[in-house]
Amino acid sequence: ILVALAQELAPKSSGLASSLPLGFSWGVGSLALYPVGWIADQIGLTGALAGLAWLPLVSAIPAFFLPNRPAKLDEDKTATEAMT
């Protein structure tokens, strides 16, 4: 979904729009290994993984504030109707 949104925002440079979010997510995932490993050493692997299980819920909160936009099919349909 993220790649499709990036390509929609930058249609003339879709290759760059595809690579930036994927590269960023791989980089963040690689850097997150160090603090998660440290936490696992401190409290145990089960506790560290249980803490990671809450991250999708935390990231869902800002997702509710994303703007709603009409479907692309509706935009194309109204553009076609306006031309006729």
PyMOL commands that set and color helices and strands:
alter all, ss='L'
color gray80, all
select helices_A, chain A and resi 2-9+11-43+45-52+55-63+72-83
alter helices_A, ss='H'
color red, helices_A
deselect
rebuild
show_as cartoon
